[in-house]
Amino acid sequence: MTLNEDIPHRAAAIGALADRRWRIASDTPDARERARQLRDHVTTYIRPRVASLDAPLVVVLLGPTGAGKSSLVNALAGHVVSASGVLRPTTRVATVVATDADAALLAAGPLQAISAACRYVTEGARPGIALIDSPDIDSVERANRALADALVEAADLCVFVTTASRYADQVPWDVLGRAKARGLPLLMLINRLSPSDAERREVLEDAARLIGAADLPRIDERADGGIELLGTREGDVDADRQALTGDAVEAVRSRIDALAADRDARLDLARRALAGAIAGLAPLVSRIADDTEAQAARASELMEDTRTSYAAALDDLHRELRDGRFLREEVLRQWHSFVNSDQITRFFSSGIGRIRGALVAAIRGTPVAPVGTVEREATSDVVTLSLAIATDAARRTAERWSGRSAGALVLTSAPELWSASPTFAAELEPRLHEWVAGIAEDVRTRGAAKRTLAFGASLGVNVVGIAVMLGVFAHTAGLTGAELGVAAGTAFLNQKLLQALFGEASMQEMIGQARARLDTILEARFDAERARFEDRAVPPDDLRALAAELRESVAVSA
Amino acid sequence: MTLADQLDALADAIAAAGELGLDVSAAGMTRDIARDRLRFPGSTYVLALAGGTGVGKSSLLNAIAGTAVSRVAARRPTTADPVAWIPRTARDELAPLLEWLGVKETHEHDDPRAGGVAVLDLPDLDSIVPEHRATVDELLPRVDAVVWVADPEKYQDAVLHDDYMRRWMPRLERQLVVVNKSDRLEAGDAERIRRDLAAALPAERGTVEVITASAASGEPGIERLRAWIAGGADAKRIVSERIGAEARAAIRELAERAGVATGAGELVPAALRATALRDMVSEALALLDMRGLERQAVSATRLAARPRGAGPLGPLTAFIYRWSGRASVKADPAAYVRRWRERGTLARVTQPLRALVAEALTAAPPPVRPRVAAVYEPRAVDSQIAASLDRAAATPLGSAPTSLVWMLIGLAQYVVTAALIFAALWIAIIAFGRVDISTVAVPVLGPVPTPLLVLAGALAAGYILARMLGAHAYWLGRRWAGRMRTGIIAELQPRLESAAIAPLMAIDTARARLAAAHARARG
């Protein structure tokens, strides 16, 4: 017995995709559930079955709480292997009835992930067949449901056990829906039927109608095309109430005995189940691709929210920085009184002003420039302004995110996103001081090339550097400076001084470079702020790529 | 606590939660249903039998009634529409109430032992027919009492526990849990199941009675059930307790979402708020530029002093100063303060508020955070704070102070000027006059001739007087600036508080109101 050459490759490819999808956190419970189904199905069923068609056949007894799964497994094993009782839920672990050799194969293969929740027993085991009594699917014990869901993915054959009062419950039908989707062959047993023949017939007919409407997969081809539906009566239990009795149980037992006796029949069932499973993957995989694309779209929205808020914030910041009003006048006034002193203005005035300046400079010397204060205060003003804008950007982004479910989820666990990072100022400030130092360095290299800088040297590189720095923030576009406030007045004088030192073109270039470097620093800081949000969303491009690969994988198998 | 108080508390809680930006639609629905239910007063209350398909709700009702009221069948699910079993005497009274509930099928009885109760047999809550569940969800908030029906198979179903009992048990006062089909169990097993189920009920509700019964065999459980149903004699009390429980649960849910179910601490401590306000005020004063104000005030005071205290030349220099326009730039404190926008941005003023809001956001539970964040909506807040600064800058600052001292100095300057002129004339006459002065002895004080001495003395006195005037005006100007500063702060502080701190306080107030409503409703 061999498989189509293609199947191992395809199984490996889909397995890799399933693992990748599972590692990315889903943003809705349904998507998460589907990603889990695919991963479980691949790891517990497809891979082991592809590896060996001859591995023990996994027969899972599945059903709601109190339906009599344990009583059935006891009846099939011929021993009390699983506790049944009146208290619900009865079974909290999966009881695996298998020979030691089969159990070892299973524990290393299909049941590896859930082996902690499995109890292995050998009494009544048939070689080549593992009979698993799963915990219920619908009790308050949520872990039971998870375990049962995992077993649905691992099974080769399912005996679905329900009762006369349960057969129309919603939860079991949800589970049957998954069994149908993955092409799992089914056998259905309805316990606790009424002793009245008429009522028993009514229930069996109604159940058959529901099963027919649901188009569930069959255990084998039958003349009427229907699923195998069996029933036991209320009270069909043996004296110590641990095992079911009756014709129906005999029917199930004989089916399983037949499979146990006939290796070819087992292999045939395994092969058909695998083929059905592979064919049945397409809908689930394309649903997951849809989920992934939808998640990518939602992630894109979050990214877009973030991008627009921070882009707007940077624009605001640039605008505010250009017009220089954010510098407090207190700071500018100090600089103004320095550059407006006769000793400095003589550098760029003519006639009497120049003579007077030279005279005063000769008598009093050049005044001390408030370099330290101005640098400190100006950078602190830049930091304050940037922090204010970064805080607003964070708040705006968080507000948008909180309007979207995926974003709201992130914010719940990360309230710090609502404002700028607490280290914002501490991170930006040293960068700005480096920036000012860089300007001074630029002044030094340019000055070395210019002889006219003799007097500039007498001012000191740092003083000229501050002049350039202020030139970045406050730039008078052709204003005269006569009737303006301190800010514009300072800018005017500053510009005059720099023009005298470097010439118009060189000054513009220097200021332009300094401005570009400042923009780079601020952009880097705002990028870091934005990344706080972006790092918490899954990259949409990764998701889209994954979705495309998922689709491709089913397009191949279709 | 009366029902009216409970409903007041609910209305209060809804209003407060609305202010906090919470979704109040569920609580509003509770309030509306309560209002509607109270429009049907009467001596009969409505009891519903609720449970999964096949547990025997209809069989139980038939067993209680002693006749076939509700259809029983093996095919699942059976009951699609609610069936009511009502006392014939209460038919007219119940008709509008049953219509409100949407119950069409009613069966009347004349059993006086059944008590004043309308028993509803509800559809199932767990079958593959979703409409049944929708009907149950529609009716459960409207009925007055519930008998939860389970059976040995279904008593631990997740749907029953997680979707129904956990939500509705805290919202019901009169309720009972029945484990039906006890005839299928041995006596000991029935009791074990009863205890297992009782232990699984939601703890916060307190004890809900759990009994076992058998509709099929009619064992004593049915009698107990019948007695329990008939025992709720006072319909009015049952209805009002039920509505009260609903209101309490709705309030508690709102309180939990607002994070005040266990008391409402302030989002930010008062000390932090006070610090933030103080920082904002001091940054606002820096922006209005109090030092600049002082310089302006001193200039203005000096300008005012000049015509009075500078002697004959004072009025002239003061006139030139004004005429040239320098006075309005350099000596107009009010206009200077009003021009604060030219001197800086609000970023520093609003930063303490930003930090405060960030603090509050971390402290607030997630559903309230958007509301907290809205406290700092830059456009709105900035314009309000700017308006506060404008109003503070428009504080009447008074005109420059004057002083009698200046008059005295002015008089003295006139005397000095007179002396100066006298000395000058004297010297001029001696030096250039054609007058024969050889006969006149020029008085000499020591080696220096008196006219020179007088000249020098007058010059020195004039200088000293001018300096005194300047110093005095400086002192007065600074004092004036101090008064203006106090006036501006008095204007600024309350305005900043109401523009920036008050919205945050409003959130705390709303939370406190919600917490108070919660505490009141709990009694």
Interface residues (C-beta under 8 A of the other chain):
Chain A: P64 T65 G66 A67 V86 L87 R88 P89 D138 S139 V140 E141 R142 R145 T163 A164 S165 R166 Y167 A168 D169 Q170 V171 W173 R192 S194 S196 E199 R200 E202 V203 D206 L210 E234 E320 R325 F326 L327 R328 E329 E330 D381 T384 L385 L387 A388 I389 T391 D392 R395 A398 E399 S402 A408 L411 T412 P415 E416 W418 S419 A420 G485 V486 A487
Chain B: G52 T53 G54 V55 A73 A74 R75 R76 P77 D126 S127 I128 V129 P130 D151 P152 E153 K154 Y155 Q156 D157 A158 V159 H161 D162 R184 L185 D189 R192 I193 D196 A200 A286 L287 D289 R291 G292 R339 E342 R343 G344 T345 A347 R348 T350 Q351 R354 V357 A358 L361 T362 A364 P366 R369 P370 A373 A374 Y376 P378
